[in-house]
Each structure stands twice: as C-alpha cells, then as structure tokens.
Amino acid sequence: MASKFEPMQNDLLLRTAKGEQVKRPPMWVMRQAGRYLPEYHKEKGSKDFFECCRNPEIASNLTIQPIDHFPGLIDAAIIFSDILVIPQAMGMEVVMEEGRGPVFPHPMRTPDEQYKKIMANEVDVKESLGYVYQAITLTRQKLKGRVPLIGFCGAPWTLLSYMVEGGGSKMFFNAKTWIYKYPQESKDLLQKTTNICIEYLAQQVVAGAQIVQIFDSWAGELSVQSFDTFSLPYLKQIATELPKRLASMGQATVPTIVFAKGAPFALERLCESDYNVIGLDWLHEPAEAYRIAQKAGKVVQGNADPGILYGNAASTTAVVETMVRGFGGGKQGWIANLGHGITPYAKPEALEFYLQEIKRIATAS
C-alpha cells in the first residue's frame, strides 16, 4: 500500500514517536477536524455526523481541513471518524443527537439476549468498516506526503461504558453495575471488543494509517484496582498483539499512542506497556510526567487544558512555557497537543496562537 502514496515531506511526528531527536516538537490537536472551524460546517452541511464518517470523500476533506487552515503548524492529520463505529459494527445502533452527543437507543443494561446476540456475532471488521479504510486511503492520496495520517479506535473499557450507559454519563451507574455485578460477562465483552480493535487498527494501517491512537476517554471513572482489572490488560493486549497481526499481514509495524484520560495513576503502568507514546491530559505535571516516561524510554503527548484557548495571549504563553520547560525543551520525547480535544467553542485564532507559541518557544529553547 505504501507504494501508492507519495514520499513524506514532513515526518516529524513519526520520528518523534520513535524517540528520535528533533529540532522542535511535532504538533497536532485532538478533534482538530471539527465544529470550531467554519469550513467544517460548510463541508458537513445538513448531513448527519455518522453520514459524514461513512462518506470517504467528505471524511477525507474534513480530515485535511486543519492542515490547510493552519499551514506549517499542524504536523499530523487524524482521520475523521468516531470511536463508536466499533459498537455499530458489532450490531448496536448509535445516533448523534444535537446538543447531547452520541446516543444508543437500545443500550445493554444487563447480559440479556442483546448481549448474547452481540457476543455470538462474528464481526467482519474489514467489510463492516470498509468506509473508514477507504477514507484513510483517499486522505493519504490527497495529503501527498504533507504530514502523516493518524488512525484510531476507542479503548475496550470506554466502548463498554458507552454500550451499557447509552451515551455519556456523570455517574456511570450502568457501567459500574456491569463490572461489579457481572464481572465475567464484562471481561468477555471487553475481550471481544479488544479483538475487534486489534483487527480494526491493523486494517487502518493496511489502508494507509502511519500511526494509531487508542482513546480510553473514561479511564478516570475507574478506581486503580478496577483500571488494573477492566482496562489495563486490554490496553496492553492491543499494544502487544497489533504488531504481531501486522507482521502476519506482511505489514511493517507503526508507532502506537495510548491516551487514558483522567487517570494520572496509570502513567507508570502504561509506561510498562508496549506503546511508544503515552498521551497526557492536563492533570499531569509536565516535568514529572516527562521524567517518568523518559526513564521508561517512552514519548509523551499533550497536555494543556483546552480551556486555555478561552483565555488571553499571556495565559497561553505561560502555559506553553511551562510545557516546553517541563517536557525537556521539546527536542526529544514530546508530541505537543492539548490534554483533550479542542471544544466547539474555541476560536481558530486561539489555537493558531497556541501552536505558534509552541513552535517559537521550543525552537528557541
């Protein structure tokens, strides 16, 4: 597949993810292709969110928008998609409701007939999620080597949470009920989801993804003990088994990123895994997180609070200075990002200034 794509003009992200020394940190932002950009709304029009995901032409255009909007400031594209395409492939209905986000009209409240049906369903990942791979290939062709393309999936625990809660949650009553009342059924569902994640990521690489990220958005809802039981083993398995699956397909391995939001306690645990890069949210102190990761030979990614984009220039500069200093000056072991996705309320100019400051301060350090 690689022969179908033009040579890389900017491989800064890939070199950094492999631990190499660089002149400045690579920069990209979670949810960088999204509602905060005016051109997003023009491309999306009246189409449903998942309709855009399933349209390779639209998905590729949305993926590339931030690269065009911030020339010279974004060092990677991330495919426009959603972590919940996996539950959809498993047979669950997911809709995107305005003002509420993703909703499962029929969540799994107990290990009932729906659960048994999903567990018995043999998911053909290559077939059912073919539109994602088409979008990846098309995006790589359109990028013409300008920047690398990131593929991704949701982590098993986070996907289980959505599948049983029916959407986002403040209490996670149903997800907690599952792991404490139905621990074996939970583990069985987590394992099935893990297997699908591995194959899904492998197929993304075949299609052209050059690095992949696993989003454990709800990791912080678990206690340390529960994280060690219901999240960490499956995250580790993805990192260990994905290279093996790629090798069996005749594919070269790619760098991997794991992002466990809200779980600072997980940093050292994840540093013991096979991931190349550990994503950090804003709960991490940069210097301490960098010290821990460097000791383990890992790269970090992050980590400013997205809320700084609502503030003034002086506040942004102060945060960037702390990050650059804490992350060793930015010449090795750090991918600059936010500590979570950019929100729809952020102004593009604020993000542009944030990225410019990272580039200015890190280059001069």
Secondary structure, DSSP 8 states (H G I E B T S, - for coil): -GGGS---S--HHHHHHTT---SS--B--TT-SSTTSHHHHHHHTT--HHHHHT-HHHHHHHHHHHHHHSTTT---EE-S--TTHHHHHTT---EEETTTEEE-SS---SSSHHHHHHHH----HHHHTHHHHHHHHHHHHHHTTSS-EEEEEE-HHHHHHHHHHSB--SS-HHHHHHHHHSHHHHHHHHHHHHHHHHHHHHHHHHHT-SEEEEEETTGGGS-HHHHHHHTHHHHHHHHHHHHHHHHHTT-----EEEEETT-GGGHHHHHTSS-SEEE--TTS-HHHHHHHHHHTT-EEEEEE-GGGGGS-HHHHHHHHHHHHHHTTTSSSSEEEEESS---TTS-HHHHHHHHHHHHHHHHH-
